[in-house]
């Protein structure tokens, strides 16, 4: 036999053997019957894995992955909570712990800040949502499969202790030194008179004590001459629903509908005001924006539909799903959507689900909704304002944006306070604070700090455009370290706040 014939014969035998092996490997066992209307297919998959998988199965790992994926497929707000204690699950809203005041997730092996708690240590130095955590002190935690519980332990600590974080923001790597503190338990960030009869009150979240704080601050302001309240719900992402109901009740007449909820397995449930609120005679204006969500939208919708308040700003976020918590004995749990919220007139607060749901707010920028009132659509969800205020783009010059990216103003304020701690920490009145800030060489020192620390230097034209906004921010941020705290910040910053000033004009 010729050599070529031998090779052909051998090749034929090899191919035949390979075909037999492949046939043995992929030959189907026969189709398993499934039903499309129940959980039978899922049960079959799990049983087949148990009976056939090549290695020992980690049941806990597979179960948790399956649960998380199943909930994620339902809607953007149903989610699984890994085993932790019940106290830790509720800690985020109760906020009764020491630390730096951030919440973060760890997708793709890198921790990303999802919320910076207002008034906490991290907000004061300039951390922002979206920042990526690269290092804690000198320990790398990004891209090295660093355990999440170990991250939390390294970042948390006793009030007064310090921690250094290395943050990536866009292409910038920014170092922060943060002094840990008590995370604020209050939800009313600021409450003060802005004129003889007008009060400003800013609410950052709906915690366990929100209604009580609103009542106490409202009574105090009423005693100081308040006839009109400007209630600021911008950037308020919500919280406890019962607190939204109680807060709305402070302003509404008996029998007024606050909100109703309804779902496939939840009958329509309507919540009404009892008419015993002490602020029914107070004129009311409510400020909202694209970050006003959930419980905040319940309040805004209730006050708007009952013709109790003028809503000012931009369309709210559109989070109108009711989550109910379910906890398991191992400390894990889940929050699943059981109903939708509707305003008194029947508007569904929830915006439509979409593939880019988590980035929908950014889409509003590109489609012009932030600057053109006609771009807002009722069917897109959220609460539409009675008076639209476009996003202020006049202060978005290059130097301003460069400083924002590097948190230059906040880091400077922290540095300035450390050098003048004794004086600033003793200031207890707006008049004293204004006098001190106007006499301090803030502009000169800020520009030197921006140049030396961040290599930023504005042109004359840039400073003419951006300077007034930046220096107002600097003064507000330094003032925050005084005894007046957040009241000082907003007392100063509101001077350049276009939405607030529109409310004053009305």
Long-range contacts (C-beta under 8 A, 24 or more apart in sequence): 42-66, 64-332, 67-334, 71-334, 71-336, 74-336, 74-337, 75-321, 75-337, 75-353, 76-353, 76-357, 76-358, 77-319, 77-321, 77-323, 77-335, 77-337, 78-323, 78-334, 78-335, 78-336, 78-337, 79-334, 79-335, 80-332, 80-333, 80-334, 81-332, 81-333, 81-334, 81-335, 82-332, 83-330, 83-331, 83-332, 84-331, 84-332, 85-331, 86-327, 86-331, 86-333, 89-325, 89-327, 89-333, 93-205, 93-206, 93-207, 93-208, 93-239, 93-240, 94-185, 94-207, 94-208, 95-183, 95-184, 95-185, 95-207, 96-183, 96-185, 97-156, 97-183, 98-156, 98-157, 98-158, 98-159, 98-180, 98-181, 98-182, 98-183, 99-155, 99-156, 99-157, 99-180, 99-181, 99-183, 100-127, 100-155, 100-156, 100-163, 100-165, 100-178, 100-180, 100-181, 101-181, 101-183, 101-184, 102-127, 102-155, 104-133, 106-148, 106-151, 109-142, 109-143, 109-144, 109-145, 109-146, 110-134, 110-142, 110-143, 111-141, 111-142, 111-148, 111-151, 115-237, 117-183, 117-184, 118-184, 118-189, 118-204, 118-205, 118-235, 118-486, 119-184, 119-186, 119-189, 119-204, 119-485, 119-486, 120-181, 120-183, 120-184, 121-178, 121-179, 121-180, 121-181, 122-178, 124-410, 124-413, 124-414, 124-477, 124-480, 124-481, 125-176, 125-177, 125-178, 125-407, 125-410, 125-411, 125-414, 126-176, 126-407, 126-409, 126-410, 126-411, 127-165, 127-167, 127-176, 127-178, 127-407, 128-169, 128-407, 130-169, 131-167, 131-168, 131-169, 132-167, 132-168, 132-169, 133-165, 133-166, 133-167, 134-166, 134-167, 134-168, 134-173, 135-164, 135-165, 135-166, 136-163, 136-164, 136-165, 137-163, 137-164, 138-164, 142-168, 156-180, 169-405, 169-406, 169-407, 170-405, 172-405, 172-406, 174-406, 174-407, 176-407, 176-411, 185-209, 186-213, 187-213, 187-239, 187-243, 188-213, 188-214, 188-217, 189-486, 189-490, 190-486, 190-487, 190-489, 190-490, 190-491, 191-217, 191-220, 191-221, 191-487, 192-221, 192-487, 192-490, 192-491, 193-221, 193-224, 193-225, 193-226, 194-230, 194-494, 194-504, 196-225, 197-225, 197-226, 197-227, 197-228, 198-226, 198-227, 198-228, 198-229, 198-230, 198-504, 199-224, 199-226, 199-228, 199-229, 199-230, 200-229, 200-230, 200-232, 200-490, 200-494, 200-500, 201-229, 201-230, 201-231, 201-232, 202-232, 202-486, 202-490, 203-231, 203-232, 203-233, 203-236, 203-247, 203-296, 204-235, 204-236, 205-236, 205-237, 205-238, 205-239, 206-236, 206-238, 206-239, 206-240, 206-241, 206-243, 206-244, 206-247, 206-294, 206-295, 206-296, 207-239, 207-240, 207-243, 208-240, 208-243, 210-239, 210-240, 210-243, 210-244, 210-246, 210-247, 211-243, 211-246, 211-247, 211-250, 214-247, 214-250, 215-250, 215-278, 218-250, 218-278, 218-279, 218-282, 219-278, 222-278, 222-279, 222-282, 226-282, 227-282, 227-283, 228-282, 228-283, 228-284, 228-285, 229-279, 229-282, 229-283, 229-284, 229-285, 230-285, 230-286, 230-287, 230-500, 230-503, 230-504, 231-284, 231-285, 231-286, 231-287, 231-309, 232-287, 232-500, 233-286, 233-287, 233-288, 233-292, 233-296, 233-299, 233-300, 234-287, 234-288, 234-289, 234-291, 234-292, 234-313, 234-499, 235-289, 235-291, 235-292, 236-291, 236-292, 236-293, 236-295, 236-296, 237-291, 237-292, 237-293, 237-294, 237-296, 237-317, 237-319, 238-293, 238-294, 238-295, 238-296, 238-297, 238-319, 239-294, 239-295, 240-295, 241-295, 241-298, 241-322, 243-295, 244-295, 244-296, 244-298, 244-299, 245-271, 245-298, 247-299, 248-273, 248-298, 248-299, 248-302, 248-303, 249-273, 249-274, 249-276, 249-277, 250-277, 250-278, 250-279, 251-277, 251-279, 251-280, 251-282, 251-284, 251-303, 251-308, 251-309, 252-277, 252-280, 252-302, 252-303, 252-306, 252-308, 253-280, 253-306, 256-302, 256-306, 256-308, 256-344, 257-302, 257-305, 257-306, 257-344, 258-298, 258-302, 258-344, 259-298, 259-301, 259-302, 259-341, 259-342, 259-343, 259-344, 260-341, 260-342, 260-344, 261-322, 261-339, 261-340, 261-341, 261-342, 262-339, 262-340, 262-342, 263-322, 263-337, 263-338, 263-339, 263-340, 265-338, 266-322, 266-338, 266-339, 269-339, 284-308, 284-309, 284-310, 285-309, 285-310, 285-312, 285-503, 285-506, 286-310, 286-311, 286-312, 287-312, 287-313, 287-499, 287-500, 287-503, 288-312, 288-313, 288-314, 288-316, 288-383, 288-385, 289-313, 289-314, 289-316, 289-499, 290-314, 290-315, 290-316, 290-317, 290-361, 290-364, 290-370, 291-317, 291-361, 292-316, 292-317, 292-383, 293-317, 293-318, 293-319, 294-319, 294-320, 297-341, 297-349, 297-382, 297-383, 298-341, 298-349, 300-383, 301-343, 301-344, 301-347, 301-349, 301-383, 302-343, 302-344, 304-343, 304-383, 304-386, 305-343, 305-344, 305-345, 305-347, 306-344, 310-386, 310-387, 310-503, 310-506, 311-383, 311-384, 311-385, 311-386, 311-387, 312-385, 312-386, 312-387, 312-389, 312-499, 312-502, 312-503, 312-506, 313-385, 313-387, 313-388, 313-389, 313-499, 314-369, 314-370, 314-376, 314-385, 314-388, 314-389, 314-390, 314-391, 315-364, 315-369, 315-376, 315-380, 315-382, 315-383, 315-384, 315-385, 316-382, 316-383, 317-351, 317-361, 317-382, 318-349, 318-350, 318-351, 318-360, 318-380, 318-381, 318-382, 319-349, 319-350, 319-351, 320-348, 320-349, 320-350, 320-351, 320-381, 321-350, 343-383, 347-378, 348-381, 349-381, 349-382, 349-383, 350-381, 351-380, 351-381, 351-382, 352-379, 352-380, 352-381, 387-502, 387-506, 389-498, 389-499, 389-502, 392-498, 394-465, 395-465, 395-466, 395-469, 395-496, 397-462, 397-465, 397-466, 398-462, 399-456, 399-458, 399-459, 399-462, 399-463, 399-466, 399-470, 400-462, 400-465, 400-466, 400-469, 400-470, 402-454, 402-456, 403-450, 403-454, 403-456, 403-470, 406-454, 406-456, 408-449, 408-450, 408-453, 408-454, 408-456, 409-446, 409-470, 409-473, 409-474, 409-477, 410-477, 411-449, 411-453, 412-445, 412-446, 412-449, 412-450, 412-453, 412-474, 412-477, 413-474, 413-477, 413-478, 413-480, 413-481, 415-449, 416-442, 416-445, 416-478, 417-478, 417-481, 421-481, 424-478, 424-481, 424-482, 425-481, 425-482, 425-483, 426-482, 426-483, 427-479, 427-482, 427-483, 427-484, 428-482, 428-483, 428-484, 429-484, 430-484, 430-488, 430-491, 433-479, 433-482, 433-484, 433-488, 437-475, 437-478, 437-479, 437-492, 440-478, 442-471, 442-474, 442-475, 442-478, 443-467, 443-471, 446-470, 446-471, 446-474, 468-496, 469-496, 472-496
